[in-house]
Amino acid sequence: MLEAATLDALARLLTQALPQGLGIERAALLLWNRKLDSFEALTPGETSLAAVRPEAPAAVPDAGFLLADGALLPTPAGGEGVLVPLMARSGVVGMLVLGARRGRRAVPLRPTEVRLLTILAGRAALALENHLYQKELISSERMAALGAMAGMLAHDFRNPMTVVRGHAEMLLEDGLAATEVRAQAELIIKMVDRLDRMTGEILDFARAGARLARRTLALRAFLQGLAGDLERELPGLTIVRRIEVPEAASGGLDEDKVRRIIGNLAANARDVMGGRGRVHLFAQVAAGAEGEADILVLELADEGPGVPPEIRATLFEPFVTARKKGGTGLGLAVARRFVEDHGGAIELVAAAPDGPGGARFRVTIPLGTAAQAGEGGAAR
């Protein structure tokens, strides 16, 4: 009983193996549902608990005896079956109902069988309680994961939605030239497309299957464009650029994920600087080890107060935040996930002696090809 690996295996022992050993025609296992204050029948092979319905009384054998304190007591209901309470540490966790025995007898069980059944009922109750606790734990973990995902969606959608709203309001202004209307509409479409891609990525994150959509990018042009986009998407932020990447350098990256990595770092920097300030972006391509791909090295440093010592060790864990009004603590966790999808690393490093003095992050990403999917995933 105690070694049954699953709830289904335990149900088979109690409703099939045990009755067969006792020569009993049929049995039913009823689980106590504390939320509904009712018993539910568990049928081996089913993935969920099926509630006992009044219109199907055959599901549970008639019980004319109750097993209590190691003795069989007759019940007013009559019948030849036996009702066996399953008492665990938390109380009654279920009932085992044994049907009539083959070759009908006045008393369905011998004294030695009653003692054996009492011992088995105790073991079964403990095993059942453990399995039910495990199911509750899995359920609570799923709810926690859903909560984390909801927070992640809210965090990642905030900036694009702000851009969409801002440019939609600008379209309402009178006297806009056709070229201005077109430019605003194109940016709105771009942001909506990004939201759609982000939704797909969040679903991939939920399935625990990291996927990369690598394509070959001209690195210098990509990083220059990214810096300009961040200044438009995050009003009040100025990107000081030092992009030491050769004009001809290229590499395979998931563009959207790299944008979100740098975007999350920049958004955090703006928040800790009170909504406006400068972020220093440094980029270069470093040679990889022999036989390995080159590495894109990115550094972002702000001019804020820096990272508090008490959260440095857990900085990239979900829900860790400080000095940010309304922060969710998911930005750096998402950034780390996407860096690791590329097979790279992200770390908080000491401020440079001649640097701005705030928080400074270094991101290293191996440059692949468009045909590669990186570590832990497959190309879309």
Helices and strands as residue ranges (DSSP letters): H 7-12, I 13-17, H 18-22, E 27-33, E 38-42, E 50-51, G 57-59, E 63-68, E 71-74, E 81-88, E 91-98, H 111-171, H 178-206, E 214-218, H 219-233, E 237-244, E 250-254, H 255-272, E 277-286, E 295-302, G 309-311, H 331-341, E 345-349, E 360-366
